[in-house]
């Protein structure tokens, strides 16, 4: 892989990663409600999910996944259901916020493993990364050079961009935490974010495979 190709791939990956999606919005939500630590742990889980998808593309399994409309649809349905579940959960949580400002910041925190698994699940059930790795990876590969090394470098770049992007979104959201300390603002944020997660879940079903 030439440097020009690597730069082009990095640019495509960067703009793909920073574009709004389930992982980005989850980072914003966690940063605003649960703090930066939850964002970082969730981002690490997201990185693991991306690594697993990249590994599938190396072995050719993701291409097989795209070729099978039934399996691809199953992945979309699982991902959509999970996002809808998160949305309903947040809408339900908004009803529990009382008119006590400290309640938002003192709410019971989930264990860190919860955020890790949440980030990983968001990654592996989102069809967009599957399409990216299976359909776009081959466009940047040089078949005259070792494929494993190219896959490794491209995956590492994608994972690092993802981690930095999600952490940045989460940090910026956390900086606005004073806004969410007001129960009314926190309620509206939970309602809106819940609605957006449900919308994104339904939108996943419209994504088509690259075949």
N, C-alpha and C positions, 0 to 999 in steps of 0.2 A: 504494500500500500504506500503510495507516494504521500509526501507532506501535503500537497494540494488536495488530494482526496481526503486525507485525515482532517484537514481544516474544514472542508465542505461538510463532511460527516458531523464534525463537532457543531457546526452552525445549525445544521438540520436538527440534531439532537437537542441543542439548547432551546431553540424556539418551540420544538415539540413539547419539551418538559415544562417550560414556564407557562404554556397555554393552560387556561382554566380546565380543570377536570376533577374527578373524584378525589385523587390524592392531594391536589392543591387545596381544594376546599376543605378536606379533612384537616390539613395542616393549619389552615386559617381558624377553623372551629376549635381545634385543640389548643392553639396558641391563645385564643381569646378566652376560652373557658377553663382549660386544664393546665395551662402553663407551658413554657418552652421545653421542659424536660419530657413531657408527653409527646411533643412534636418530634424531638430528636429520636426518641425510642421508636415512634411510629415510622419515622423516615428510615431508620435502620431496618425495620421490618419490610418496608417498601423496597429497599435495596435488595434484601434477600429474595423477595418475590420476583424482582426484575432479573436477578441472577439465575433463578430457576427457569424463568421464561427464556432467557438467553441460552441456557444449557440445553433446553428443549430444541431450540432452533439449531444448535450445533449438531445435535443427534438426528435432526430431520423430523422429530416428532411434531413440532409446531406446524411444519408444512403439511404433515398428515392431518393435523387438526383442522387446518384451513380447508383441506380437500374434502373433509367430511362435514357436510352441512349440519348433520344431526348432532355431532359432537360439538361443533362450533356454537350451535344454537343452545346446547345444554350449558356451555360455559357462560354464554350471554345471560341466560335465565338465572343461573346461580348468582352472577355478579349483580344483575338487576334486582333480584330479591334481597340481596345483602344491603344494597344502597337504600332500597325502600324501607328495609328494617331499621337502618340507622336513622332515616328521616322520621319514621313513626316514633322511634325511641326519643328523638330530640323534641318532637312536638309534645309528646307525653311529659317529658322532663320540664318543659316550659310551664306546665300547669302547676308544678310543685314549687316554683319560685315564689317566696313570700315577700312581703313588703319590708324586708330587713336587708339592708345593703351588704352586711357581712356574710349573709348566707351564700352568696355567689362564690366568694373567695374561700369560704370555709366548707364548701360541699365535700362530701366524701370522695376521695380519689380512688380510681380504679388501680389495681396493681399494674406495674410497668409492663408485665408480660401481656396484659390486655391490649395496650396500645401497640406493642410489637406485632401481635397476631392480627390486630385490626389493620395495620399498615400493610402487612404481607398479604392479607386476604384481598384488600382493595387492589393490589397490584396483580395478583394471579387470576383474579376473576374479571379483569377489565380487558375486553377484546382488543382495545387499541394498541397496547404494548405487544400483544401476540402478533398483530398485523405488522407492527413496526419491525420486530425482530425477524419475522419469517419473510416478509415481502421487501423490506428496505435494506436489511443487512446485506443481502447478496448483491445489491447495486453498488456497494462500495468495496467489495472483495476483489482482490487480485489473485486469480487462480494459479498464477505462476509463483506465488509465495506461500509460505506455511499458513494454512487457514486457521489453525488453532491459535497462533499468536495474534493474528488479526482479530479474531473473535474476542480474544481476551482483552486486547487494547480497547476495542470498540465498546465492549460491555463495561469495562472499568470507567471509561469516559461517561457513558450513559448513567451509571450508578452514582458517580461523583456529582454530576450535574443535578441529578434527582435529589440527592441528599442536601446539597447547598441550596437548591431552589426551595424545597419544602421547609428547611430550617429557617430560611429568610422570610418566607411567607408567615411562618408561625411566629417568628420574633416580632415582625411588624404588627401582627395581630395582638401579641402580648403587650406591646407598648400602648395599645389602646384599651388595656384592661380596666382603667379607671372608668371608661365609658360604660363598660359592662357591669360595673359594681352597682349601678342603679338597677333595681329589680325590673322596672318597666322596660329598660333598654335590653336587659338580658333576656326577658321574655320574648320580645320582638325578634331578637337575634336568633334565639332557639327556634321560633316558629318559622322564620324565613329560611334559616339553614336547613331545617327539617324538610320544608317544601322543596328546596333546591336539590337535596339528596334524593327525594322521591322523583323529582323531574329528571335528574341525571340517570336514575335507575331505569325509568321508562325509556329514556333516550338511548340507553345501551342497546335496546332491542332493535333499534333501527340501523345499527352498525352492520355492514355487510363484510364478508370475507373478501380477501384480495383476489380470489380465484374467479 
